[in-house]
C-alpha cells in the first residue's frame, strides 16, 4: 500500500493526540451523559462533523474511527464525567476548549431536554476546560 493510500484512509495522517479526537469525544460524552442516545443528538454530531471548519477534510472513514475511539474511551472510563480531564488535556488551545464545550452543549440541547446528568457533565467539562462561567452562560 502506498503512503498516499494509507494517509487518505487515515484522514490525512491522524495522530492519537489529534485535537479533533477530543472534540468528538466531548460530543460522545454529551450523548452518553444521561444514559440515552437520542437520534437528534446523533444528527447534531453528524452535522458538526460535516459543517464545522475544524473537521474540514476529515474523511468519513477517519471520522468513524475517531467516533469509535471516543466511544471506547468513554466506556473504558465508566462515565462521561470521568473523561473530562482527559478531554481538556487533549485540547491544545483556548479555541479548542471553547469549541468542545459549545459542541457538547449543542448535543445536550439537541433533544430539548437537558437532564441533571447532562448538566453535571457540562459543568465538569466546563471546569476541566477552564471555560469561565461568563462565556458558558446562555444569552
The first five atom37 places (N, CA, C, CB, O) and aatype in JSON, in Angstrom:
{
  "aatype": [20, 20, 20, 20, 20, 20, 20, 20, 20, 20, 20, 20, 20, 20, 20, 20, 20, 20, 20, 20, 20, 20, 20, 20, 20, 20, 20, 20, 20, 20, 20, 20, 20, 20, 20, 20, 20, 20, 20, 20, 20, 20, 20, 20, 20, 20, 20, 20, 20, 20, 20, 20, 20, 20, 20, 20, 20, 20, 20, 20, 20, 20, 20, 20, 20, 20, 20, 20, 20, 20, 20, 20, 20, 20, 20, 20, 20, 20, 20, 20, 20, 20, 20, 20, 20, 20, 20, 20, 20, 20, 20, 20, 20, 20, 20, 20, 20, 20, 20, 20, 20, 20, 20, 20, 20, 20, 20, 20, 20, 20, 20, 20, 20, 20, 20, 20, 20, 20, 20, 20, 20, 20, 20, 20, 20, 20, 20, 20, 20, 20, 20, 20, 20, 20, 20, 20, 20, 20, 20],
  "atom_mask": [
    [1, 1, 1, 1, 1],
    [1, 1, 1, 1, 1],
    [1, 1, 1, 1, 1],
    [1, 1, 1, 1, 1],
    [1, 1, 1, 1, 1],
    [1, 1, 1, 1, 1],
    [1, 1, 1, 1, 1],
    [1, 1, 1, 1, 1],
    [1, 1, 1, 1, 1],
    [1, 1, 1, 1, 1],
    [1, 1, 1, 1, 1],
    [1, 1, 1, 1, 1],
    [1, 1, 1, 1, 1],
    [1, 1, 1, 1, 1],
    [1, 1, 1, 1, 1],
    [1, 1, 1, 1, 1],
    [1, 1, 1, 1, 1],
    [1, 1, 1, 1, 1],
    [1, 1, 1, 1, 1],
    [1, 1, 1, 1, 1],
    [1, 1, 1, 1, 1],
    [1, 1, 1, 1, 1],
    [1, 1, 1, 1, 1],
    [1, 1, 1, 1, 1],
    [1, 1, 1, 1, 1],
    [1, 1, 1, 1, 1],
    [1, 1, 1, 1, 1],
    [1, 1, 1, 1, 1],
    [1, 1, 1, 1, 1],
    [1, 1, 1, 1, 1],
    [1, 1, 1, 1, 1],
    [1, 1, 1, 1, 1],
    [1, 1, 1, 1, 1],
    [1, 1, 1, 1, 1],
    [1, 1, 1, 1, 1],
    [1, 1, 1, 1, 1],
    [1, 1, 1, 1, 1],
    [1, 1, 1, 1, 1],
    [1, 1, 1, 1, 1],
    [1, 1, 1, 1, 1],
    [1, 1, 1, 1, 1],
    [1, 1, 1, 1, 1],
    [1, 1, 1, 1, 1],
    [1, 1, 1, 1, 1],
    [1, 1, 1, 1, 1],
    [1, 1, 1, 1, 1],
    [1, 1, 1, 1, 1],
    [1, 1, 1, 1, 1],
    [1, 1, 1, 1, 1],
    [1, 1, 1, 1, 1],
    [1, 1, 1, 1, 1],
    [1, 1, 1, 1, 1],
    [1, 1, 1, 1, 1],
    [1, 1, 1, 1, 1],
    [1, 1, 1, 1, 1],
    [1, 1, 1, 1, 1],
    [1, 1, 1, 1, 1],
    [1, 1, 1, 1, 1],
    [1, 1, 1, 1, 1],
    [1, 1, 1, 1, 1],
    [1, 1, 1, 1, 1],
    [1, 1, 1, 1, 1],
    [1, 1, 1, 1, 1],
    [1, 1, 1, 1, 1],
    [1, 1, 1, 1, 1],
    [1, 1, 1, 1, 1],
    [1, 1, 1, 1, 1],
    [1, 1, 1, 1, 1],
    [1, 1, 1, 1, 1],
    [1, 1, 1, 1, 1],
    [1, 1, 1, 1, 1],
    [1, 1, 1, 1, 1],
    [1, 1, 1, 1, 1],
    [1, 1, 1, 1, 1],
    [1, 1, 1, 1, 1],
    [1, 1, 1, 1, 1],
    [1, 1, 1, 1, 1],
    [1, 1, 1, 1, 1],
    [1, 1, 1, 1, 1],
    [1, 1, 1, 1, 1],
    [1, 1, 1, 1, 1],
    [1, 1, 1, 1, 1],
    [1, 1, 1, 1, 1],
    [1, 1, 1, 1, 1],
    [1, 1, 1, 1, 1],
    [1, 1, 1, 1, 1],
    [1, 1, 1, 1, 1],
    [1, 1, 1, 1, 1],
    [1, 1, 1, 1, 1],
    [1, 1, 1, 1, 1],
    [1, 1, 1, 1, 1],
    [1, 1, 1, 1, 1],
    [1, 1, 1, 1, 1],
    [1, 1, 1, 1, 1],
    [1, 1, 1, 1, 1],
    [1, 1, 1, 1, 1],
    [1, 1, 1, 1, 1],
    [1, 1, 1, 1, 1],
    [1, 1, 1, 1, 1],
    [1, 1, 1, 1, 1],
    [1, 1, 1, 1, 1],
    [1, 1, 1, 1, 1],
    [1, 1, 1, 1, 1],
    [1, 1, 1, 1, 1],
    [1, 1, 1, 1, 1],
    [1, 1, 1, 1, 1],
    [1, 1, 1, 1, 1],
    [1, 1, 1, 1, 1],
    [1, 1, 1, 1, 1],
    [1, 1, 1, 1, 1],
    [1, 1, 1, 1, 1],
    [1, 1, 1, 1, 1],
    [1, 1, 1, 1, 1],
    [1, 1, 1, 1, 1],
    [1, 1, 1, 1, 1],
    [1, 1, 1, 1, 1],
    [1, 1, 1, 1, 1],
    [1, 1, 1, 1, 1],
    [1, 1, 1, 1, 1],
    [1, 1, 1, 1, 1],
    [1, 1, 1, 1, 1],
    [1, 1, 1, 1, 1],
    [1, 1, 1, 1, 1],
    [1, 1, 1, 1, 1],
    [1, 1, 1, 1, 1],
    [1, 1, 1, 1, 1],
    [1, 1, 1, 1, 1],
    [1, 1, 1, 1, 1],
    [1, 1, 1, 1, 1],
    [1, 1, 1, 1, 1],
    [1, 1, 1, 1, 1],
    [1, 1, 1, 1, 1],
    [1, 1, 1, 1, 1],
    [1, 1, 1, 1, 1],
    [1, 1, 1, 1, 1],
    [1, 1, 1, 1, 1],
    [1, 1, 1, 1, 1],
    [1, 1, 1, 1, 1],
    [1, 1, 1, 1, 1]
  ],
  "atom_positions": [
    [[0.85, -1.18, 0.0], [0.0, 0.0, 0.0], [0.89, 1.24, 0.0], [-0.96, 0.0, 1.22], [1.87, 1.31, 0.75]],
    [[0.56, 2.2, -0.83], [1.37, 3.42, -0.89], [1.07, 4.33, 0.31], [1.12, 4.17, -2.2], [0.03, 4.2, 0.95]],
    [[2.0, 5.24, 0.58], [1.82, 6.19, 1.68], [0.58, 7.04, 1.48], [3.05, 7.09, 1.82], [-0.13, 7.36, 2.44]],
    [[0.31, 7.42, 0.22], [-0.86, 8.25, -0.06], [-2.16, 7.52, 0.27], [-0.87, 8.68, -1.53], [-3.07, 8.11, 0.84]],
    [[-2.24, 6.24, -0.06], [-3.44, 5.46, 0.23], [-3.65, 5.36, 1.74], [-3.33, 4.04, -0.39], [-4.77, 5.54, 2.22]],
    [[-2.59, 5.08, 2.47], [-2.69, 4.99, 3.93], [-3.09, 6.34, 4.51], [-1.35, 4.52, 4.54], [-3.95, 6.41, 5.39]],
    [[-2.46, 7.42, 4.03], [-2.78, 8.77, 4.52], [-4.24, 9.11, 4.24], [-1.85, 9.82, 3.86], [-4.9, 9.68, 5.1]],
    [[-4.74, 8.76, 3.07], [-6.14, 9.02, 2.73], [-7.08, 8.21, 3.62], [-6.41, 8.7, 1.26], [-8.12, 8.71, 4.06]],
    [[-6.71, 6.95, 3.89], [-7.54, 6.11, 4.75], [-7.61, 6.68, 6.17], [-6.98, 4.68, 4.79], [-8.65, 6.6, 6.82]],
    [[-6.51, 7.24, 6.63], [-6.43, 7.73, 8.0], [-6.84, 9.19, 8.11], [-5.03, 7.55, 8.53], [-6.67, 9.79, 9.18]],
    [[-7.38, 9.78, 7.06], [-7.88, 11.14, 7.15], [-6.77, 12.17, 7.2], [-8.75, 11.29, 8.35], [-6.85, 13.12, 7.97]],
    [[-5.74, 11.99, 6.39], [-4.7, 13.0, 6.35], [-3.69, 12.84, 7.47], [-5.3, 14.35, 6.4], [-3.08, 13.83, 7.89]],
    [[-3.5, 11.65, 7.95], [-2.47, 11.42, 8.95], [-2.93, 11.72, 10.37], [-1.29, 12.25, 8.64], [-2.31, 12.53, 11.06]],
    [[-3.98, 11.08, 10.81], [-4.45, 11.27, 12.19], [-3.41, 10.75, 13.16], [-5.79, 10.55, 12.42], [-2.76, 9.73, 12.93]],
    [[-3.26, 11.48, 14.24], [-2.38, 11.07, 15.33], [-3.24, 10.87, 16.57], [-1.24, 12.12, 15.58], [-4.32, 11.44, 16.67]],
    [[-2.77, 10.07, 17.53], [-3.55, 9.85, 18.76], [-3.87, 11.14, 19.5], [-2.8, 8.92, 19.69], [-4.88, 11.23, 20.2]],
    [[-3.01, 12.15, 19.34], [-3.23, 13.41, 20.04], [-3.97, 14.46, 19.2], [-1.91, 13.98, 20.48], [-4.01, 15.63, 19.57]],
    [[-4.54, 14.04, 18.08], [-5.27, 14.96, 17.2], [-6.4, 15.62, 18.0], [-5.85, 14.22, 15.95], [-7.24, 14.91, 18.55]],
    [[-6.44, 16.95, 18.07], [-7.49, 17.63, 18.85], [-8.91, 17.29, 18.39], [-7.3, 19.12, 18.77], [-9.85, 17.36, 19.19]],
    [[-9.07, 16.93, 17.12], [-10.4, 16.57, 16.64], [-10.94, 15.35, 17.37], [-10.37, 16.3, 15.13], [-12.15, 15.21, 17.56]],
    [[-10.05, 14.47, 17.79], [-10.47, 13.31, 18.58], [-11.18, 13.76, 19.85], [-9.25, 12.41, 18.93], [-12.21, 13.22, 20.23]],
    [[-10.62, 14.76, 20.51], [-11.16, 15.21, 21.78], [-12.4, 16.09, 21.6], [-10.1, 15.98, 22.55], [-13.26, 16.14, 22.48]],
    [[-12.5, 16.78, 20.47], [-13.75, 17.49, 20.15], [-14.88, 16.47, 19.97], [-13.58, 18.36, 18.85], [-15.97, 16.65, 20.51]],
    [[-14.6, 15.42, 19.23], [-15.59, 14.37, 19.03], [-15.9, 13.69, 20.35], [-15.1, 13.33, 17.99], [-17.06, 13.37, 20.63]],
    [[-14.89, 13.47, 21.16], [-15.11, 12.83, 22.45], [-16.02, 13.67, 23.35], [-13.78, 12.56, 23.14], [-16.83, 13.11, 24.09]],
    [[-15.89, 14.99, 23.29], [-16.77, 15.83, 24.1], [-18.23, 15.65, 23.67], [-16.36, 17.31, 23.98], [-19.13, 15.67, 24.5]],
    [[-18.45, 15.46, 22.37], [-19.82, 15.25, 21.89], [-20.32, 13.85, 22.23], [-19.89, 15.46, 20.38], [-21.49, 13.69, 22.58]],
    [[-19.46, 12.85, 22.15], [-19.84, 11.48, 22.52], [-20.18, 11.44, 24.01], [-18.69, 10.47, 22.18], [-21.16, 10.81, 24.4]],
    [[-19.38, 12.1, 24.81], [-19.67, 12.17, 26.25], [-21.01, 12.84, 26.5], [-18.55, 12.94, 27.0], [-21.79, 12.38, 27.34]],
    [[-21.29, 13.9, 25.78], [-22.56, 14.61, 25.94], [-23.73, 13.68, 25.6], [-22.61, 15.88, 25.06], [-24.76, 13.69, 26.28]],
    [[-23.58, 12.89, 24.55], [-24.65, 11.96, 24.16], [-24.85, 10.88, 25.21], [-24.33, 11.32, 22.81], [-25.98, 10.45, 25.45]],
    [[-23.78, 10.45, 25.84], [-23.85, 9.36, 26.81], [-24.14, 9.82, 28.23], [-22.58, 8.59, 26.79], [-24.42, 8.99, 29.1]],
    [[-24.09, 11.1, 28.48], [-24.18, 11.62, 29.85], [-25.46, 11.19, 30.57], [-24.11, 13.13, 29.84], [-25.42, 10.83, 31.74]],
    [[-26.58, 11.21, 29.87], [-27.85, 10.86, 30.51], [-28.23, 9.39, 30.34], [-28.96, 11.72, 29.96], [-29.29, 8.96, 30.81]],
    [[-27.38, 8.62, 29.67], [-27.63, 7.19, 29.51], [-28.53, 6.84, 28.34], [-28.23, 6.66, 30.75], [-28.8, 5.66, 28.11]],
    [[-29.0, 7.83, 27.61], [-29.89, 7.57, 26.46], [-29.44, 8.42, 25.28], [-31.38, 7.88, 26.83], [-29.4, 9.65, 25.36]],
    [[-29.11, 7.76, 24.18], [-28.7, 8.48, 22.98], [-29.92, 8.71, 22.11], [-27.59, 7.71, 22.2], [-30.53, 7.77, 21.6]],
    [[-30.25, 9.97, 21.95], [-31.41, 10.38, 21.16], [-30.99, 10.55, 19.69], [-32.03, 11.7, 21.73], [-29.88, 11.02, 19.43]],
    [[-31.84, 10.19, 18.74], [-31.49, 10.38, 17.32], [-31.15, 11.84, 16.98], [-32.64, 9.91, 16.44], [-30.34, 12.09, 16.09]],
    [[-31.75, 12.79, 17.68], [-31.45, 14.21, 17.43], [-30.02, 14.54, 17.87], [-32.46, 15.12, 18.17], [-29.38, 15.42, 17.29]],
    [[-29.53, 13.85, 18.89], [-28.15, 14.06, 19.32], [-27.19, 13.51, 18.27], [-27.9, 13.38, 20.69], [-26.18, 14.15, 17.95]],
    [[-27.49, 12.35, 17.73], [-26.67, 11.79, 16.65], [-26.67, 12.7, 15.43], [-27.18, 10.39, 16.26], [-25.63, 12.9, 14.8]],
    [[-27.82, 13.24, 15.12], [-27.93, 14.16, 13.98], [-27.07, 15.4, 14.2], [-29.4, 14.57, 13.76], [-26.4, 15.87, 13.28]],
    [[-27.08, 15.93, 15.43], [-26.27, 17.11, 15.75], [-24.78, 16.78, 15.63], [-26.6, 17.62, 17.17], [-24.0, 17.6, 15.15]],
    [[-24.38, 15.59, 16.06], [-22.98, 15.16, 15.94], [-22.58, 15.12, 14.47], [-22.77, 13.77, 16.6], [-21.54, 15.67, 14.1]],
    [[-23.37, 14.46, 13.65], [-23.04, 14.35, 12.23], [-23.05, 15.7, 11.53], [-24.02, 13.4, 11.54], [-22.27, 15.93, 10.61]],
    [[-23.93, 16.58, 11.95], [-23.96, 17.93, 11.37], [-22.65, 18.66, 11.69], [-25.17, 18.74, 11.92], [-22.08, 19.31, 10.82]],
    [[-22.18, 18.55, 12.93], [-20.91, 19.19, 13.3], [-19.76, 18.62, 12.45], [-20.61, 18.99, 14.81], [-18.92, 19.37, 11.96]],
    [[-19.74, 17.31, 12.3], [-18.66, 16.68, 11.53], [-18.67, 17.13, 10.07], [-18.79, 15.16, 11.6], [-17.62, 17.26, 9.45]],
    [[-19.85, 17.37, 9.53], [-19.96, 17.76, 8.13], [-19.73, 19.25, 7.91], [-21.32, 17.38, 7.6], [-19.21, 19.64, 6.87]],
    [[-20.09, 20.09, 8.88], [-20.12, 21.52, 8.63], [-19.07, 22.35, 9.35], [-21.44, 22.03, 8.99], [-18.74, 23.45, 8.9]],
    [[-18.54, 21.87, 10.46], [-17.61, 22.7, 11.24], [-16.25, 22.75, 10.56], [-17.48, 22.16, 12.68], [-15.75, 21.73, 10.09]],
    [[-15.65, 23.94, 10.52], [-14.36, 24.14, 9.85], [-13.24, 23.26, 10.43], [-13.96, 25.59, 9.95], [-12.35, 22.85, 9.69]],
    [[-13.28, 22.98, 11.72], [-12.22, 22.16, 12.32], [-12.23, 20.72, 11.82], [-12.36, 22.17, 13.83], [-11.24, 20.0, 11.98]],
    [[-13.33, 20.29, 11.21], [-13.41, 18.93, 10.66], [-13.28, 18.92, 9.14], [-14.73, 18.28, 11.07], [-13.45, 17.87, 8.51]],
    [[-12.98, 20.06, 8.54], [-12.84, 20.14, 7.08], [-11.72, 19.19, 6.63], [-12.53, 21.61, 6.62], [-10.64, 19.18, 7.22]],
    [[-12.0, 18.41, 5.61], [-11.02, 17.49, 5.07], [-10.93, 16.15, 5.78], [-9.7, 18.12, 5.1], [-10.17, 15.28, 5.36]],
    [[-11.7, 15.98, 6.84], [-11.71, 14.71, 7.57], [-12.57, 13.72, 6.79], [-12.25, 14.9, 9.03], [-13.75, 13.96, 6.55]],
    [[-11.97, 12.62, 6.39], [-12.72, 11.63, 5.61], [-13.77, 10.95, 6.47], [-11.76, 10.59, 5.01], [-13.69, 10.98, 7.7]],
    [[-14.75, 10.34, 5.82], [-15.78, 9.6, 6.54], [-15.18, 8.46, 7.35], [-16.84, 9.06, 5.57], [-15.6, 8.2, 8.47]],
    [[-14.18, 7.78, 6.77], [-13.51, 6.69, 7.48], [-12.8, 7.19, 8.73], [-12.51, 5.98, 6.55], [-12.87, 6.57, 9.79]],
    [[-12.12, 8.32, 8.6], [-11.4, 8.88, 9.74], [-12.38, 9.34, 10.82], [-10.51, 10.05, 9.3], [-12.13, 9.14, 12.01]],
    [[-13.47, 9.95, 10.4], [-14.49, 10.38, 11.37], [-15.06, 9.19, 12.12], [-15.62, 11.16, 10.66], [-15.24, 9.24, 13.34]],
    [[-15.35, 8.11, 11.39], [-15.88, 6.91, 12.05], [-14.87, 6.34, 13.03], [-16.26, 5.85, 11.01], [-15.23, 5.92, 14.13]],
    [[-13.6, 6.34, 12.63], [-12.57, 5.83, 13.52], [-12.47, 6.7, 14.79], [-11.21, 5.79, 12.79], [-12.35, 6.16, 15.89]],
    [[-12.53, 8.01, 14.64], [-12.47, 8.9, 15.81], [-13.69, 8.72, 16.71], [-12.36, 10.36, 15.36], [-13.57, 8.79, 17.93]],
    [[-14.85, 8.5, 16.12], [-16.06, 8.25, 16.91], [-15.89, 6.95, 17.69], [-17.32, 8.18, 15.99], [-16.24, 6.88, 18.87]],
    [[-15.37, 5.92, 17.03], [-15.16, 4.63, 17.71], [-14.16, 4.75, 18.85], [-14.68, 3.57, 16.7], [-14.38, 4.2, 19.93]],
    [[-13.07, 5.47, 18.63], [-12.05, 5.67, 19.67], [-12.66, 6.43, 20.84], [-10.82, 6.44, 19.1], [-12.44, 6.07, 22.0]],
    [[-13.42, 7.46, 20.54], [-14.06, 8.26, 21.6], [-15.07, 7.44, 22.39], [-14.75, 9.49, 21.0], [-15.12, 7.53, 23.61]],
    [[-15.86, 6.65, 21.69], [-16.85, 5.8, 22.35], [-16.17, 4.79, 23.28], [-17.72, 5.06, 21.31], [-16.61, 4.57, 24.41]],
    [[-15.1, 4.19, 22.79], [-14.35, 3.24, 23.62], [-13.75, 3.92, 24.85], [-13.24, 2.57, 22.81], [-13.76, 3.35, 25.94]],
    [[-13.24, 5.13, 24.69], [-12.64, 5.86, 25.82], [-13.67, 6.14, 26.9], [-12.01, 7.17, 25.33], [-13.38, 6.02, 28.09]],
    [[-14.88, 6.53, 26.49], [-15.94, 6.81, 27.45], [-16.36, 5.53, 28.17], [-17.16, 7.45, 26.74], [-16.54, 5.53, 29.39]],
    [[-16.52, 4.45, 27.41], [-16.89, 3.17, 28.02], [-15.83, 2.7, 29.01], [-17.11, 2.1, 26.94], [-16.15, 2.23, 30.1]],
    [[-14.55, 2.83, 28.62], [-13.46, 2.4, 29.48], [-13.41, 3.24, 30.76], [-12.14, 2.5, 28.73], [-13.14, 2.71, 31.84]],
    [[-13.67, 4.54, 30.66], [-13.64, 5.43, 31.82], [-14.81, 5.17, 32.76], [-13.64, 6.89, 31.37], [-14.71, 5.42, 33.96]],
    [[-15.92, 4.68, 32.22], [-17.09, 4.38, 33.04], [-18.15, 5.44, 33.05], [-16.66, 4.13, 34.41], [-19.3, 5.16, 33.4]],
    [[-17.8, 6.66, 32.66], [-18.8, 7.73, 32.6], [-18.25, 8.91, 31.8], [-19.21, 8.19, 34.02], [-17.05, 9.03, 31.56]],
    [[-19.16, 9.75, 31.38], [-18.78, 10.96, 30.65], [-17.96, 11.9, 31.53], [-20.02, 11.68, 30.11], [-16.97, 12.47, 31.08]],
    [[-18.38, 12.06, 32.76], [-17.69, 12.96, 33.69], [-16.25, 12.51, 33.89], [-18.43, 13.03, 35.04], [-15.35, 13.34, 34.01]],
    [[-16.03, 11.2, 33.93], [-14.69, 10.67, 34.16], [-13.72, 10.99, 33.03], [-14.77, 9.17, 34.35], [-12.51, 10.92, 33.24]],
    [[-14.21, 11.35, 31.86], [-13.35, 11.66, 30.71], [-13.02, 13.14, 30.59], [-14.0, 11.19, 29.45], [-12.19, 13.51, 29.76]],
    [[-13.64, 13.99, 31.37], [-13.49, 15.45, 31.21], [-12.04, 15.91, 31.3], [-14.3, 16.17, 32.24], [-11.61, 16.72, 30.48]],
    [[-11.3, 15.43, 32.27], [-9.9, 15.86, 32.42], [-9.07, 15.45, 31.22], [-9.29, 15.28, 33.7], [-8.25, 16.23, 30.74]],
    [[-9.27, 14.24, 30.72], [-8.51, 13.76, 29.56], [-8.88, 14.57, 28.31], [-8.78, 12.26, 29.32], [-8.01, 14.88, 27.49]],
    [[-10.14, 14.9, 28.16], [-10.58, 15.72, 27.02], [-9.87, 17.07, 27.08], [-12.13, 15.9, 27.01], [-9.3, 17.53, 26.1]],
    [[-9.93, 17.71, 28.24], [-9.31, 19.03, 28.4], [-7.81, 18.98, 28.11], [-9.55, 19.58, 29.81], [-7.27, 19.87, 27.46]],
    [[-7.16, 17.94, 28.58], [-5.72, 17.79, 28.37], [-5.38, 17.63, 26.88], [-5.19, 16.58, 29.15], [-4.32, 18.07, 26.43]],
    [[-6.28, 17.02, 26.13], [-6.04, 16.79, 24.71], [-6.35, 17.97, 23.8], [-6.84, 15.63, 24.27], [-6.1, 17.91, 22.6]],
    [[-6.9, 19.03, 24.37], [-7.25, 20.21, 23.57], [-6.15, 21.27, 23.73], [-8.64, 20.79, 24.01], [-5.96, 21.79, 24.82]],
    [[-5.42, 21.58, 22.64], [-4.21, 22.38, 22.75], [-4.4, 23.88, 22.97], [-3.42, 22.19, 21.55], [-3.48, 24.56, 23.42]],
    [[-5.56, 24.42, 22.66], [-5.71, 25.87, 22.76], [-7.08, 26.24, 23.32], [-5.51, 26.52, 21.38], [-7.98, 25.42, 23.41]],
    [[-7.19, 27.5, 23.68], [-8.45, 28.0, 24.23], [-9.6, 27.84, 23.23], [-8.3, 29.48, 24.61], [-10.71, 27.48, 23.62]],
    [[-9.34, 28.1, 21.96], [-10.41, 27.98, 20.97], [-10.89, 26.53, 20.87], [-9.92, 28.47, 19.58], [-12.08, 26.29, 20.67]],
    [[-9.99, 25.56, 21.01], [-10.41, 24.16, 21.01], [-11.26, 23.86, 22.24], [-9.17, 23.23, 20.97], [-12.27, 23.15, 22.14]],
    [[-10.86, 24.39, 23.4], [-11.61, 24.12, 24.63], [-13.0, 24.76, 24.58], [-10.83, 24.65, 25.86], [-13.99, 24.14, 24.97]],
    [[-13.08, 25.98, 24.09], [-14.38, 26.64, 23.94], [-15.26, 25.89, 22.94], [-14.21, 28.11, 23.5], [-16.47, 25.74, 23.14]],
    [[-14.65, 25.44, 21.85], [-15.39, 24.71, 20.82], [-15.92, 23.38, 21.37], [-14.5, 24.47, 19.59], [-17.06, 23.01, 21.11]],
    [[-15.08, 22.67, 22.11], [-15.52, 21.4, 22.69], [-16.69, 21.61, 23.63], [-14.36, 20.71, 23.45], [-17.66, 20.85, 23.61]],
    [[-16.62, 22.64, 24.45], [-17.71, 22.93, 25.38], [-18.99, 23.31, 24.61], [-17.31, 24.08, 26.35], [-20.07, 22.83, 24.94]],
    [[-18.84, 24.16, 23.6], [-20.01, 24.57, 22.81], [-20.64, 23.39, 22.08], [-19.61, 25.64, 21.8], [-21.87, 23.28, 22.02]],
    [[-19.81, 22.51, 21.53], [-20.33, 21.33, 20.83], [-21.05, 20.4, 21.8], [-19.19, 20.58, 20.12], [-22.11, 19.86, 21.47]],
    [[-20.5, 20.22, 22.98], [-21.15, 19.38, 23.99], [-22.49, 19.98, 24.39], [-20.25, 19.22, 25.23], [-23.48, 19.26, 24.56]],
    [[-22.54, 21.3, 24.55], [-23.8, 21.97, 24.89], [-24.84, 21.75, 23.8], [-23.57, 23.48, 25.12], [-26.01, 21.5, 24.08]],
    [[-24.4, 21.86, 22.55], [-25.34, 21.66, 21.44], [-25.9, 20.23, 21.44], [-24.65, 21.95, 20.1], [-27.09, 20.03, 21.2]],
    [[-25.04, 19.26, 21.7], [-25.5, 17.87, 21.74], [-26.5, 17.68, 22.88], [-24.31, 16.9, 21.9], [-27.55, 17.07, 22.69]],
    [[-26.17, 18.18, 24.06], [-27.07, 18.02, 25.21], [-28.42, 18.69, 24.97], [-26.42, 18.61, 26.48], [-29.45, 18.19, 25.43]],
    [[-28.43, 19.79, 24.25], [-29.67, 20.5, 23.99], [-30.42, 20.02, 22.77], [-29.4, 21.94, 23.84], [-31.53, 20.49, 22.5]],
    [[-29.85, 19.1, 22.01], [-30.46, 18.66, 20.76], [-31.82, 18.01, 20.96], [-29.55, 17.68, 20.06], [-32.71, 18.13, 20.12]],
    [[-31.99, 17.32, 22.09], [-33.27, 16.65, 22.34], [-34.23, 17.53, 23.16], [-33.04, 15.32, 23.06], [-35.26, 17.05, 23.63]],
    [[-33.89, 18.78, 23.31], [-34.69, 19.81, 24.0], [-34.92, 19.53, 25.48], [-36.01, 19.95, 23.33], [-35.73, 20.21, 26.11]],
    [[-34.22, 18.56, 26.04], [-34.36, 18.26, 27.47], [-32.97, 18.01, 28.04], [-35.3, 17.03, 27.7], [-32.37, 16.97, 27.77]],
    [[-32.47, 18.95, 28.82], [-31.15, 18.78, 29.43], [-31.36, 18.23, 30.82], [-30.35, 20.14, 29.46], [-31.83, 18.92, 31.72]],
    [[-30.99, 16.97, 30.98], [-31.19, 16.27, 32.26], [-30.16, 16.73, 33.29], [-31.1, 14.74, 32.07], [-29.19, 17.41, 32.96]],
    [[-30.39, 16.36, 34.53], [-29.44, 16.73, 35.59], [-28.08, 16.07, 35.36], [-30.0, 16.33, 36.98], [-27.05, 16.65, 35.69]],
    [[-28.07, 14.86, 34.79], [-26.79, 14.2, 34.49], [-26.05, 14.92, 33.38], [-27.03, 12.73, 34.11], [-24.82, 15.01, 33.41]],
    [[-26.77, 15.43, 32.4], [-26.14, 16.22, 31.34], [-25.61, 17.53, 31.92], [-27.14, 16.5, 30.2], [-24.52, 17.97, 31.55]],
    [[-26.36, 18.14, 32.81], [-25.89, 19.37, 33.46], [-24.62, 19.09, 34.26], [-26.98, 19.95, 34.38], [-23.68, 19.89, 34.24]],
    [[-24.6, 17.97, 34.95], [-23.42, 17.59, 35.73], [-22.21, 17.4, 34.81], [-23.69, 16.29, 36.54], [-21.12, 17.86, 35.11]],
    [[-22.42, 16.72, 33.68], [-21.33, 16.54, 32.72], [-20.85, 17.88, 32.18], [-21.78, 15.64, 31.57], [-19.65, 18.13, 32.14]],
    [[-21.78, 18.74, 31.77], [-21.39, 20.04, 31.21], [-20.61, 20.87, 32.22], [-22.62, 20.81, 30.74], [-19.65, 21.55, 31.86]],
    [[-21.02, 20.82, 33.47], [-20.31, 21.57, 34.5], [-18.91, 20.99, 34.7], [-21.1, 21.55, 35.83], [-17.95, 21.74, 34.88]],
    [[-18.77, 19.67, 34.68], [-17.46, 19.03, 34.81], [-16.57, 19.39, 33.62], [-17.61, 17.5, 34.93], [-15.38, 19.67, 33.79]],
    [[-17.14, 19.38, 32.41], [-16.37, 19.74, 31.22], [-15.98, 21.21, 31.26], [-17.18, 19.44, 29.95], [-14.85, 21.57, 30.91]],
    [[-16.9, 22.06, 31.68], [-16.6, 23.5, 31.78], [-15.44, 23.73, 32.74], [-17.85, 24.28, 32.26], [-14.52, 24.49, 32.44]],
    [[-15.47, 23.07, 33.87], [-14.39, 23.22, 34.84], [-13.07, 22.67, 34.33], [-14.76, 22.53, 36.13], [-12.03, 23.3, 34.5]],
    [[-13.1, 21.51, 33.71], [-11.87, 20.88, 33.21], [-11.24, 21.7, 32.09], [-12.17, 19.47, 32.72], [-10.01, 21.79, 31.99]],
    [[-12.07, 22.28, 31.24], [-11.55, 23.07, 30.12], [-11.27, 24.51, 30.5], [-12.52, 23.03, 28.96], [-10.77, 25.29, 29.69]],
    [[-11.6, 24.87, 31.73], [-11.41, 26.21, 32.26], [-12.16, 27.28, 31.46], [-9.93, 26.55, 32.29], [-11.66, 28.38, 31.24]],
    [[-13.35, 26.92, 31.03], [-14.24, 27.89, 30.4], [-14.92, 28.62, 31.55], [-15.29, 27.21, 29.42], [-15.57, 28.0, 32.39]],
    [[-14.77, 29.93, 31.58], [-15.36, 30.68, 32.7], [-16.87, 30.66, 32.62], [-14.85, 32.13, 32.7], [-17.45, 30.37, 31.57]],
    [[-17.49, 30.95, 33.71], [-18.95, 30.94, 33.75], [-19.57, 31.97, 32.82], [-19.43, 31.18, 35.16], [-20.64, 31.72, 32.27]],
    [[-18.93, 33.11, 32.63], [-19.5, 34.14, 31.77], [-19.7, 33.68, 30.34], [-18.62, 35.35, 31.79], [-20.81, 33.82, 29.83]],
    [[-18.67, 33.13, 29.63], [-18.93, 32.64, 28.28], [-19.87, 31.44, 28.26], [-17.62, 32.26, 27.61], [-20.54, 31.2, 27.26]],
    [[-19.93, 30.69, 29.37], [-20.77, 29.5, 29.41], [-22.23, 29.83, 29.66], [-20.26, 28.56, 30.48], [-23.1, 28.99, 29.42]],
    [[-22.52, 31.04, 30.14], [-23.9, 31.41, 30.48], [-24.71, 31.62, 29.2], [-23.92, 32.68, 31.35], [-24.22, 32.24, 28.26]],
    [[-25.96, 31.11, 29.16], [-26.8, 31.3, 27.96], [-27.13, 32.78, 27.78], [-28.11, 30.47, 28.07], [-27.25, 33.54, 28.74]],
    [[-27.28, 33.16, 26.53], [-27.59, 34.56, 26.2], [-29.0, 34.94, 26.57], [-27.37, 34.82, 24.73], [-29.42, 36.08, 26.36]]
  ]
}
